[in-house]
Amino acid sequence: MTPTPLHIGALAARTGHSVHTIRWYEAQGLMPGVVRDRGGRRVYADGHVGWLELMQRLRRTGMSIAEMRRYTALVRQGKATLAERQAMLQAHRERVQRTIADWQQALALLDGKIHFYGQWQRTGKRPPLDPSNPVHSNPRNKPL
């Protein structure tokens, strides 16, 4: 069964990306395997749907455009780069995990502070500070 070719509008509809965004990804060298038909229109394959999702997720998780270009270049080189691609994604995954851990700590701090202010509003009195709680750490001895 031959895959159905997609033109840019159909790809945009399937992915939720704008035509402008898809063109930007292509201009950045982040869309391997794009060909043009006899009329000069870009022709995409079903695989580009998943590829755009991957590129979006890599970007959203902090991978630089330069790293994304490098990854895309490795994909274009084929099977010989599988180990390098895997290592690259593993390193990125580890960075993402560290970021998630940092954000979880930040979220816990925010939750503690929200609780602190909620308690203060409910009772009308400032709750006592717990020096062991990072929410209440105050290096300048000013009210938090």
N, C-alpha and C positions, 0 to 999 in steps of 0.2 A: 504494500500500500504506500503510495507516494504522499508525503506530507503536503498539506495545503499551504501554499505560500501566503504570507501575510504582508499587506502593505502597512505603512506606518499608522494610518488611522485605525486599522483593525488591531494592530499591536497595542496602540494606546488604549483602545476600548478594553482589550483583554487584561491589560496590566494595571489600568488606572493611572498610568503616567500620561502626561501631556505629550503631544507631538514635539513640542519644544524640548522637553526633558530628554526624550529618546534621541533627538538629534544632538543634544549636548553630550550625552553619553557616547554617541558615535564619534563626535568631534574630538572627544578626549581620548579616543583610542580604546574605549572600554566595551566595544561591541564587536566581538570577532564574528566572522562569517557572514557579514552583510554583503549581499550582491545587489546588482541593479538589473532591472528588466530592460527590454528593448527600448522602452520609453524613457529610461533613465531614472525610474522610480526605485526607491529602496525596496528590497524584498527580504523579508525576515522569515524565519522558520519557527516552529513551535518551541524549539529550544531557547529562543530568545526571550520567551516569557519567563522561564525560570532563571535565565541569566540576569535579566533586569532585576528580579527579586533578590538574587544574590548580591548584585552590585549595590542595590539600595540598602540591604542589611549590613554589608561591609562598611558602607559610608556612615550609616546611622550608628554603628558601633565604634566609630572613630578611626577607621582605616583611612589613611591619606590617599589622595588621588594618585600620587606617585606610586604608592604600594599597590593600589588597584591596577594601575597601568602595568606594573611589573608582573602581577598575578595574571593579567590578561595576556601579556606577552608570553608567559610560560605556557598558558593554555594553548596558544597558537602554535607553540613548538611541538605539541603533541605528547605522546606517552612517555617520552624520555624524561620529562620534567615532573612526573607524578610525585616523586619523593620530595622534590623542592617545593611543589605546591602544597603538599601535605604539611611540611614543616612550616611553611609560611602561615597557613591557616591555623596550625597549632599555636604558633607564637601569638597570633592575633587573638585566638581564643583565650589564652592566658592573660593577655592585657584586658580583655573584656571581663574576665572573672575578677581581676583586681579592681576594675572600675565598679563592677557590681558591688563588691565588698565595701568599697569606699562610699558608694551611694547608700548602701544599707546602714552604714554607720551614721551618715548624714540624716537619713530618714529617722533613725532612732533618736537622734538629737532633737530633730524637729518635733517628733511625737512627744518627747519629754517636755519640751518647752511649751507646746500647746496644752499639755496636761497641767503644767505649772500655772499657766495663765488662766486656764479654766477653773482650777481650784481657787485661785485668788479671786476671780469674779464671783464664784459661788459663795465663798465664805466672807468676802469683803475684807479679808486679811491676807497679807502677803505670807505665803507658805514659808516655812523655814528652809534655808538652803542646806543641801546635802553636799558637803565638799567632795565626797567620793563620786558624785554624779557629774559627768562632764558638762551637762546642761547648766549646772550651777557654778562651774569654774569661772572665776572672775579675777583675772590678774591685776586689775586696777582698783579693786574694792569699790566698784560702782554698782548701784542696783541694776540687776538684769531685768 
